[in-house]
Amino acid sequence: MAGTRRKSGRMGPHIAGLQARWLELGYSAGTVKKMLSVAGQLGRWMATVDVDVSQLDATSIEAFVRSLRDDGARRVPGARGLTPLLDYLRSQDLLVAETLPQTPVDELLADYHAWLVVDRGLAGPTVLRYENLARRFLGERAAEDGIGFIEELAGADVVAFLLRESARVSIGAAKGRVAELRSLLRFLYLKGLTATALASAVPPVAGWHDTAIPSGPVATDIQLLLDGCDRNVASGIRDFAILMLVARLGLRSAEVARLELDDLDWRAGELVVRGKARRRDRMPVPSDVGEALAAYLSQARPPTTIRQVFLALKAPMRAIRPDLVSDVTRRACRRTGLPRAGAHRLRHALATEMLRRGATLVEVSQVLRHRDLATTAIYAKVDMATLRRVAQPWPGAAR
């Protein structure tokens, strides 16, 4: 490594730290060697153009990549390929923080973000979704109305924006836009930025509740999905544990992703579920679910300081995102030849199977952790045995 350090220009003092950090994140030795080679190229370029480590930013990285192309380099990393290097330098406080000029929209979005997180307690993915719509809406208003883009906001502006959004998305997504826009307008009113509560000006999207019958795999299909996991390899062991949590306990994708080591109480045979709106519930862990978790933790989970239970398989080592849970479910469906389904369908399947075995809607609601029994009432449609008992005979026909 000493030879690498001498040839790495102004990145020389950081090569050893980069190597240790990247190996810790799960990159293979061969990948780390290639990444260090690029770091050396960057260090030599920095010495040539007189750029210090603290001065590295997006502009200088683009200039470095462009110089490699101009020199006819065989392998030219993209700007994103240097993200791990910049992340390390940033973690060591070696980069000077960029002070971008704050526009009125940026300042408003920062306050809105804090309100969503602190006051409303929304989860990260939900906050991101709400912020994305707020950025589009406020950006359009600022571009059209200039400095008075909030004070001059009117109901007609709200309706016009929502109509444009609804024209390009599905009915379900349009309903989401309504909720997101109402949240922003409620925030603006509560902060005294608008004189009128414009949230009431957001029209609802036409649609009818509970018109569909919950669908999902049947019990035999669930077993096929579980049996399709190859538990001789790390990926299969992890995926099996994830599917067990969804299929046996009805956990949501986000709840699986949030599960931490401290949430597992092996002595009591329970786990803590970190649900919506920061709600926490304790649930018993059936023996087969506990065995799947224990197998993953002892055989497939690499040693790390990360507290989340489930980790991504590819470097950099990190906790899984909620959408990976549905990816695991879809891959399992593809392996077994079943129709494509996401993780939420397994919750439907669990509720349907519980009703088939005689559970009440209240019991289903408790397992699925619904805050309102009306949310669980949709499953009454699939309880055919009970529906037949309460159904009235058609007039003039034998029952």
Secondary structure by P-SEA (a helix, b strand, c coil): caaaaaacccccccaaaaaaaaaaacccaaaaaaaaaaaaaaaaaaaaaccccccccaaaaaaaaaaaaaaccccccccccaaaaaaaaaaacccccccccccaaaaaaaaaaaaacccccccaaaaaaaaaaaaaaaaaaaaaccccccccccaaaaaaaaaaaaacccaaaaaaaaaaaaaaaaaaaaaccccccccccccccccccccccbbbbcaaaaaaaaaacccccaaaaaaaaaaaaaaaccccaaaaaacccccccccccbbbbbccccbbbbbbbcaaaaaaaaaaaccccccccccccccccccccccccaaaaaaaaaaaaaaaccccccaaaaaaaaaaaaaaacccaaaaaaaaccccccccccccccaaaaaaaaccccccccc
